[in-house]
């Protein structure tokens, strides 16, 4: 895997015997002991992910908020300092550039972007802030990101910080210390479980990682991360979202504020889409026959092609084959997925597939 980037935790993964794969140009752990066991560790105890490949882009200057408002679908003026918000970034067509997290800090905004989209996103940001007094700084290479997820993760982290994690609300963040290292501590995640994401200086990440592993957190790879987010009904860019798919079609309208003023890029197209009705909609489904639906599999209703699977797996938690699909809006509650050239019955189910008890 020549020419791949490595995160500051690469040596930790090697020591733990991780299976490493090419992901978004990074040599990343797909699993350590096994996807199913790592998945179950997050659902029942605490798992630890290296997500340092994600990008951190900072907006600073007098017009920082106006720039972010122009670029993202969420009204970030509603965010309080210390609050994060999920949003999409759109093209004028309404198609999706990326799905992001926006962090409102005292004098700046941080937008966390997907690793595979980093260069594209930064170029899009810079091309669309003309006339504004804003500095856009891509500081992705200066940050490591560790996600501690699972019902035992908050209690585990409590032992390493003086920050009051119990009182911190979901999608809030503070700046504090973890295991004696400065960190942005964010109550966010991509697993459907409680937990925190820790933004750290690169040189501090290995020590924090080792401390949490020694405390009992189970290292988990990108394989478990994918099955966890799918059970939670969360979108993955390149699967549910892309340049041809709008955030409304992908079912994340909660992150799209269509009455926002001034308008964000793509707002007019999304307003038309909302008024005229969607050409496609994202649905969750469970396979009723034999087989597992995978990304790109055709969805049919009788002899008619009505859509395509965007994500699919065998759910470790539910013990059933589940998936997401973009389908025509008139599709009923049952359809077929073409698996190995055979139509296999499936039924639409509500999202998320899994929801933790609070």
N, C-alpha and C positions, 0 to 999 in steps of 0.2 A: 504493500500500500504506500508506494512512494509518493512524495509531494503532498501528502495529506497533512492538514494541521492537527496539532495535538493540544488538548487543554492542559492546564497546570496540574490536573489530577491524573494524567496519563500513567505515571509510574505507579500510582495507587492501584489503578485498574490492572496493570500488569502483575503486580504483586498478588492481587486477589484472584488471578487466573481468569480474568474476564475474556469472553470471546469478543474480539474487536472487529468492527465493520466500518466501511465508508459510509458516513451519513453527513450530507450537506458539506462535503469536503473535509470533514473531520474524521479522525480515527476514534470511534466511540464504542463504548461497551453495549452490545445488544443484550447480553445476559452474563451472569456469573455462574450460579448453580442451576438455573432453569427459569424460564419465563413464568410458569405456573406457580412455583414456590415463591418467587419474588413478588408476583401479583398478590398472592395470598398474604404475604408478610405486610404489604401496604394496607390491604383491606382489614387485617386483624391486629397488626402490631405497629411497626414503623419501618418504613423503607427510606433509602437514601439514593438520590439521583444526582449525577453530574450533568448539569444542563448549561455548562459554561460556553457551549457553542452559540447560545442565544446572543443577540446583539443589543447593546445599550447605546442609544443615541440621545444626546442632550440638546435641549433648546434653551438658549440664554439670550438675554437682551430685552430692551423695552417692549418689543413686539412678539415675545416668545409665545404668549398665550394666543395672540391673534394668528400666529403661524400654525400652531397646533390645531386651533379651531378650523382653519381652512383645510387641514390635511386629514382629520379623522371624523368619523361619523358621530361620535359622542360629543355632547356639549360639555367640554371640560371646565367651563366656568362654574359648573355645578359641583365640581370636585373641591373638597376642603383640602388644605395642606395636610399631608400625611394620608391621603386617600388615593387609591388606584382605581382605574376604570378600564374595562375591556371595550375595545372598539375595532372597527374595520378602517382600512385606508382604501379608497376607491379611485378608479379612473373616472373620467367624465362620462364614460359609457355606463357606469354603475357596476362594472366588473370589479373584482377585488384585487388590489395590489398585495395586501397582507392583512392578517388579523394581529392585533397588537395589544399590549398593556400600556396605559398612560399613567405615569406617576407624577403627582403634583407636589413638588418640593418647594421650600420657602421662596427661592429666587430663580427657579428653573423648572422645566419639565423633563422627565426621562421617558422615552418611548422604547419599550422592549420589543424587538422584532425577531422574527424567525430566522434561524441561521442561514437557510438556503436563500433567503430574500434580502439579506443584509445590504449588499452592494446596490441591488435594484431599488430597495426602499430609500436608501440615503440619496441616491440620484434623483428619485421622484420627489423627495422632500425638498432638495435644493433647487430643483427646477420649478417648484410651485410656490416659492415665497418671495417672488419679485416684489419690490416696493416696500418690503418690511425690514425693520431694523432688528435682525435676529441672527445669532450665530448658531449653526448646526454642527455639533461636534460628535463624530463617531468614535466613541471610547470603548468599543466592544473588546478590543484586545487588552484592555486594562482591568477588566472585571472577570471574576469567576462567579459562578452561580450554582449553589447547592440547594436541592429541594429535599426537605425532610417531611415525609407525608405518611399519614396513618393515624389511627386513634391514639396511639401512645406517643406520637411525635411531639406534641406540645409539652407534655410532662417531661419527656427526655431532654428537650431543649432548655426547660426551666433550670436544670442543674448547671447550665453553662452560661447563664446570663442573669443580670440584675433587672432586665426589662420585664415588666409585668405582662406576660404573654396571655394570661387568662382573660384579662379585661380587653385585650385588643380585638376589635371587630374584624369580620371577614372583609377582605380587600382594603385593609388599612396597613400602614407600615410606619416604622420608627427607625431612627438611627441609634444604634447602641453597640454593645460588645457581645460576642459569642466566643467562649473559650479564650477570652482575653484579646480577641481580634475585633477591630472595628468592622461593623456590618450594617447594611440596610436590611432590616428584618421585616419581611412582608408576609402577611397572612393570606397567601394565595397559593394556587397549585393547579395541577392539570390531571388530577386523579379521581376527583369526586370525593376525596377524603379531607379531613381537617389536616392542617399542616402549615409549614412556613417555607418560604424561599429566602435564601441568604445570599445577598450580593456582597462579595468580598474582594479585597485586593488579591491579585494572583498569588503573591508570595505567602499569603495567610491561609489560602484554601486547603492545602494538604493537611495542615495541623488540625483545622476544624473538622475536616472529613474524618481523620483518624480518631479524633475524640468521640465523634458521634458513632462511629463503627464500634469502638471499644465499649461504648455505653449500651450497645445492643441493636442499633439501627442496621437493617439488612441492606447491603448494597444491591441496587436494582438497576437493570439496564433499559435500553430504549424499547425492547420487546414488551416488557411489562408496562412501561409507560403508555404504549399504544393500546394494549388491551384494557388498561384502567381508564384511559380517556374515552375509549369507545363505549364501555359500559356506562360511563357518566354522560354520554351523548354529546361530547365536545368535538368541535370541528378540528380538522387537521388541514393546514394549507397544502394544496396540491392534491387533496382528496375531495373534501367537501367544498373548498373554496379555491377559486383561481380567477384568472383574468376574464373568463367567460361566465362566471357565476357570481351573482350579486349576494350581498349579505342577507337580503330578504329571502332569496331562494334557498339559502343555506340555513335558514331558521334562526338567525341571530338578530332579529329585528329589535330585540331588547337593547342592543348596543347601537342602534341607529335612531338618532333624534331628527326626524324628518321636518320638524318645525324650527330647527336651529337657525339663528340669525347671528352674524352673516352666514351664508350657506357654505357647506363643505363641498369639496370637489366630488361630483357625482350625485349631489343631492337632487338636482332636477330630474335626472334619469330615474332615480329611485322613487321620486314622487310620481312620475308617470307610470312606473311599474306597479306601484301600490294602488294607483287609481284604476289602471286597466286590468289588473289581475296578473298573477304570476304565470309564466309559461311552464315553470317547473317548481317543485317543492321537495324539501328534504324530509324523508320519513324514516322512522326506525322500523325494523322488521325482525321477525324470528323465523328461521327456516323450519318448516314442518316435516320435510322429508329428509333424506340422507344427503350429507355433504355440507361443505362450508362455503358460503359466498365470499368472494374476494373482490378487491378493487378492480373495476373494469368489466365485471360480468354483466351480461345483458339481463334486463328485467322485461318480462312479457306479460300481456294479459290476453290469454288465448293465443291467437296467431299474430297479434300486434305487438311491436316493440314499443314500450312505454317509458323506458328509462334505463338507468345504469347504476350498478352498485358502486358506491364511493369508498366504503370501508366494510370489512367483515372479518369475523373471527369466531372461534369457539370460546364462549365466555367462561372463564374459570369460576366465576362466582355463581352464575346461573346454571351452568352445565348445559347450555343450549347454544346453537349456532345463531349468532345475531349479526346485524349489519345496518348500515345506513345506505340510502339510495336516493338519487335525484330522479323523480318521476313526474309524469304529467299530472296536473292538479285534479283531473277527473278520475284518477285511479281509485278503485274501491278499497275495501279492507283486506283483500287478498290478491296475490299475483304469483307469477312464477319467476324463478331465477334460473338462468341457463348455467348449469354446473356440469362440466365435462360433456357438453352437447346434449344434455338431458334437462327438460323443464322440471324443476323441483318446486313444489308448493311452498309459499311463505305467507305469513300474515303480518299486517301492520300492527305495531304495538306502540304505546306511548313512550315518550322520552322524558327523562333518561331511563335507560334499562335498569340502572341501579341507583338508588339514592340512600345515602347513609342516614342512620338515625341520629337526630340532634338532641 
